[in-house]
């Protein structure tokens, strides 16, 4: 769920996505297990790996993260609306 009023905000894709980008912005690549561990550490709570996968899927669709050699990386591209071929 992108936003769900019945669930804690820590589980929203917006919030988790921001945490993941913040973690990935300071590293080149990171295994998913380490990313999960650092996310739990930053949130100071346990989260199920499914929430991490949902957030990574969302960030991937936005072209903000990618996978290289089984590790996640932050794809910091400068994209503007004129580059979007859908419009």
Secondary structure by P-SEA (a helix, b strand, c coil): ccccccccccccaaaaaaaaaaaacccccccaaaaaaaaaaaacccccaaaaaaaaaaaaaaccccccccbbbbbcccccccccccc
